[in-house]
Amino acid sequence: MKSWCGLFLLSSGLLISASVGRGQTLPAFGHVVIVPLENNAYSSVVSSPSMPYLNSLISQYGLATQYFANTHPSIGNYFMLTTGQILTNDDSQTPSSFPVSVDNIAHQIEVAGKTWRDYPETSGSYIVRHDPLQYFTNINSAWLMDFNQFKIDLANHALPNFSFITPNGCNDAHDCGLDVADSWLQTNIDPLVKSTYFQPGGDGLLIIVFDEDDGSENNRVACVIISPLIVSAGFQSSNTYHHENTLRLMAGALGLTTFPGAAASAATMSEFFHAVSTATPTASLSLTSLSFGNQNVGTTSAAQAVTLSVAGAALTISSLAITAANSGDFAQTNNCGSSVAAGATCKISLTFTPSASGSRSATLSITDNASGSPQTVGLSGTGTTATAPTASLSPTSLSFGNQNVGSTSTAQAVTLSVAGAALTISSLAITGANSGDFAQTNNCGSSVAAGATCKINLTFTPSASGSRSATLSITDNASGSPQTVGLSGTGATAATPTASLSPTSLSFGNQNVGSTSAAQAVTLSVAGAALTISSLAITGANSGDFAQTNNCGSSVAAGATCKISVAFTPSASGSRSATLSITDNASGTPQTVGLSGTGTTASTPAVSLSPASLSFGNQDVRTTSAAQLITLTNSGNASLTISSLTISGDFAFVGTGTCGSTVAAGANCTMSVDFAPKAAGPGKGAVTITDNASGSPHTVPLAGNGVDFSISVPSGSSTLTSVVAGQTASYTLSLQAIDGFSGTVALACVGAPQGATCSVSPGSAALSSSTQMSAKVAVATAGQAIVPPALLLAPPSVGGAMWMPGLLCLLALGIWARARLQGRSRVSWGFVAALLSVLLWSSCGAGGFQALPRTPAGSYTMTVTGTSGALTHSVKLGLTVNQ
């Protein structure tokens, strides 16, 4: 019955929808996204407090108020959304049992050279029949992704032209409530709505549609249309639409020319969008000429702006350039891009940098699709010759006095002052006979503004004894260039330093191979003159086993000391030796310290784990197993240091265990582990221990199997039926053990209508392994019935029963009297009638016959629940009672 009604609805929908939504051109969209939800009627969704986020989108965008799904159950509707055909209504079909190669939207997108991606949420209760693209064999399977990839693509602004998003069975409202689905939409789809795809000027189209209703509203469902091109906020259409209209809308929005199945004759739903404009734009400029006045040659003016205003339609700019004789003297930047929307403006900023003196001119030219193109702005300015700068130096000579040969003096400063105009420095250098003995640093750069100063710092490092001289020379654009400063100083011969080391040898004794000793210090003492250190290094056969740090630097003053810290890290066992060597300007250079030590073999920890693996066997999903122990033993001869202890999969540590950060040599500790599978099927994990023992990290594989059962209406049966009041409705249920489940499932039914009873037979089912059992549900409704009061009232009291025989005796006496008195028959028969009335009155109570109420007409939903321990699954059954 339902299947026939669905086909009738489909055919009638085609006739109706073909006549609507054809009055205007559908806009072009670059990015189309569809998110199907599950099994809720229109009135359960629209204005529902359970879906505040979706209803906020309805108030901002568009809603199809007369949208009807095509069939029951889900799979046929999903195929209609993608192929325009109901390929099957068998929800048990999978991509492996029902592969199809019919025309579909993904195939047509590929033919058009565009891109698509399928983004199913495969975590949680993923339902493959809600993901129709998985069934098609004639599309690029490399574009079958998962929902995590959608988040990445959205963050990178890299969505394909078409996105099919499939929430899992809980988040699409199939297994969980509408509040869960609404929360999922706000978390995962709101970032899409807030992206640039859906902001003004964006090219995004988002469709959120329910695949079918719950059987209560003739398959009327909510379809929400979201786009920056929506015709008006809160727009609601009263035209009749079906899933083939959504398919036509998606294909047409992407510019496809071939429409699969029923979409070929379906209306486009274009009424939801602004009409596509074919008007010609007009463009106007706020100024038609710009004058920059006088500007020094080679300098850049302040920017001046021109505003471009667009009306009528979007303006497409093919060229925005500066042309004519002196175009190189003018430059522009703009925020116009290649297109400016109708009613919008953009700015063009221009500057003038004359390359020569005299009048300079050019033209700003904008070539576009507006009438009167190109639009132009005349540009003019005059290049002028700048005032020559003057430069002065203070002081004009520097004397550094006596300075030890090879040592550097304190810096002395020269100030460069500029007046009149900016000074351009082409060279700042030290020249002359002893130029290498002098050095400079400065903050002048290549230009110094008029009225500004800069500093040049100079030092003297004589390379030989005696008088030394040079010249600081600045070449620039000022008169009198180059400006100069005379430099002089005298190189003096310094006293020879003496250097001593204490101690002259270091012994580090025994040290484990690969470990570092405590540092030992050597003191370097200097006398007579400053010590210049050219090298401080460790040399010798085992130099790599020793390391040093020091605070000596490259020079140590006379009378000062510095420290050298040495550490020993043997790379092998046995005697190890090297030499600390200091090369300097003291007599007896290099100064040396002998280094020695012995490498020894270190104690090491070792790890053993018992057992080597854990198996938890079968465990009901969403329940926790008994804990099992893992014992870690340190069988080595050194303390074990645990840096990390982790567990993966559906396994968890119970309590804190006894394994801390260290385990002494020869000691052990324990970890307690349990298994709580989230889904049916084999579960794998591992305990991972990262430590300082060989072979780290160490692992204990963990295994277990989550088991469950299912309760459903078998293929070919229906969750909906109708009866006349007084009849009994029957349903068939299928119970299936999943992944080795074994146990007894108790069955119960609630929700029967007034006057009806709902029973399940058998009341429980023992499932094991992968067995499948059936159960029958009977809903007995009540029809109209009339019963005598004796059936409604309690039995007569003992007192009444005692006088009943007396009445019977009177009746018998009356009959006997009639026989004796034939002449008085009328009186005796009257007496008999009176007695009978009394008897009837006493047996029937104080009233007449009464009517029992029948089950009211209407639609009802019962819930059959299967329970085994902590596992509970249910299925909803629909009943229509007719009078």
Steps between C-alpha positions, in 0.01 A plus 500: 500500500775745603712419194204574267430827682866601469496440123175697470654785696805490273296513181270774628799694628656490156187649346478776758867588532545520124285812496681706763836670535549556125432874489859622534856394432679302772818677620837332452665362815861391539447288813192285578467304828218262606444360852216241520337432839266215597146386577320808639184667377479870410307600816755323722778719361370844400454725809613210720680599825720194442659661193576867583801520268323359191201728564735799525621412148137474385437856629807632313475305173232290322254215578295277267175460697343243265793264448416128486742207502445244227480163677569288808746387631824703477700347216254581222496869600882519499509354149236753389718784637799381293362311196142624459383137536381270779742218422389289800302526822698220667694663787710186545683554170868596526751624240631144465156338465349776284764678285344735243630689197198716409535869418553708816602851605862406582542348155360810329728724709802301378377523138478880541862512623399608850581345840303320772572329831305265725549583870336222714537516878631144535562528874213384721196328350575555130210374281614426145150520347500871594810546280380432141822600322662187648274286273605651164760316291527763224659779708851578626530306829803712598252777590328283765650663812394526865362785710839592649614591147202738471623694804849522346368608159275766657786638713720520189218655290539200267147354474411328170213621279265241656511359856275215626514490884362193683478534882512174695183320609478695825584846369253477207207439746454138385601349835511809724280800565460818296690691769808286430471564126455875557808515725701314234387749234602797715843349575584374151289694247495846660872553414403434136212752515737759653771438237558731204311252280177624664583865566386778263666440166550131579399220264373245754173301500417278803197266513391331827216254428335208681491178296150391619253558782408259780176395332288768667467772230479328159880538460498880537848606613708814554733625224715804590678701225802711611687741270622861492277532189177410689216718372414629851569408861245247626359430150245214499378327184156338482576320173510121512848349470658153528851357508534516119455879526795517740705291255404739216589801718846361587582404141371826355683707761827339387426575134441137398300450180403133544268418791470139629162322504196695615711814551488557123135610520502639856467867591824680591385665830641828361234698689727481808766725344551852370426525130812488283559851371569567131526878542798695364710667774583867514833620640589848625822650641497757782766707319582534134842659563769509771777759539798421725658849474874541548701196611877466531648276233552145632269546802146362541193712572226428749233268358174638358184287464243452225172319579341268241121461551293227330123487439254281311698176493837358598794665324764271346840670475726367225777760542597774748824675389688829470576599140639790290835682473616516864315190630815382682489810727161396646403184697171357629369246750132399525250272676274457196607153391354356181134565594304764694142421608207720404457776759860458624808720477876451499800730538805564282796671672751685277847648564741719298879442485641727228800362317590839351425868559216680323137412424414128514166341399329162454153339502336249738294272270238242613377256234177317600156385387325830578380741237760767415792268573781579558445742790796739538661743746758757380818508712744793518788637708822697477848364573718750687873513588564469872714745705861376543582378854793612718691254721731563797707263719587548867780456596706518183787294649540218756810394695502161676838550680705195598341155449666163546565324172218252425261645759194715422439848641183642644270635225486874425205668318470740206167683438379567144251794481286573189321823398314637199382172342533127544856370478558195279810303606663300224807389702619502864850349534840518673791570265870574531830328583387319818128470419498138619586613856174698531137377485158673499132428561219752431124562498500732199374263233484618140303820570480759780205742507545877503544620860596150624826353634660156515799352686813317383692302771872432436755270671880456472674158498866556407659220306851628566682735735553868422283777352192383303262721297202485261198706381122456545351602160128562425401537133152658452291755307600798718736771392862439602457119471675295621487608864800368701622437856873444572576189712824442696648282774820334619561126520677404825681176587328327792673309780513120452242318719561186707235229534471219757248214537389334824486202524714373214322163483148366562398141579132405475536145634239240402198616297223291338524494120261753346443691825650839588712568808478797730698793360849580633650853478835632375600860586696711248694786669654789299776746602713773339269592211171403341491143371362452148361148450502378142386144576360304796439136407517136613737284296642149515398137440166510688424871463137424415447353850572835669319835468568850634319828564674821607459868580840606363394645168768615256685719751582494871626818668827513691443395863169326413396134498242291314360150544484202267253221598575151363267194500565134406256287294676174405395352167661163577625304801861515616755779546423824314727806471530840328655847545349845567712739287498884512683687221566868582755784496671398825840341518494119509187482287307275473411446868368145561310289755509117483155333510435135594221265605379141472183391317299231679198290397178632656227296663183485289135424565304231309124464452286187491119509475256231607283402333638600161146580378146526638177372347165606645282277280141606431366809680165673459543841336485800731576278802827451682676168544664364811852635543810298412852553638828559320818454704816693406825357642836682496735205451805722447760625745410871495193706578236517222373849419153511341448819298162411349226239555209516251208286386310503170174371353185433707719401794574694817710481813306421817622715785861618516673163524832462679730607215644840583778685323770256618526125569796377701725225364340160569164659593166489319179699473150438363250671271128419497323518161135467398313495166193714418417461130317792340386300198455138395792321346861417578679759712875539509730717709822493690663602826820688407780558752780741410804463727878495517535125443615338181218436250293799616218559438358172633147398407231256611246438220136517615207329329130460562177467308201731539169316466150636453160412363259678271123521482336608177218444256620242244519575130159469339318588823379842607505707817161647408155338474136596532198314644135560577427545870444157647760333276850391599807648325796269451868578443806285450832585663845355436760459778861447396809418708795714393865391514451207737237643734347235728221569746129530562324809370182599685236658276238755607253726320369839616286773349183305408199729439197525731315176536772304321771264620844441351672165554821340372541128439723355614561732795873425486746357250820309566758611242842353442779531246353652184150351538193684383155462658158640431242641738137592445338815633122506535302816574139409588268798459150526651180524295150609624342243743173494703489286815240445774568661835562162663817479289608838624404485867634292784322171590198535731563509872438207728183666627352510152580137442309405816165649395524379139365148586202663672406678183527176307263336748248779454520448125429130536207573737356740245510242225330243727232748595426566135446133442246490789324817415438497129249775533753742633762457228544872441595564860737201523682585177544852625650364816744287298602798285567708810719231647701469177558876495631487854734217405634686198543818701691319773733327252574804282561757768356850493553587134460384140747377235831700463743564204877452532712778325675410172861600410486857356588553135843652434869433448710354783860408561604203718854427610629143528812481715749215524713490815789275593694615801620854426423469127175653379372545143154597384290531187196721443180361349228712346127417523205670334160412652194556283137487617 
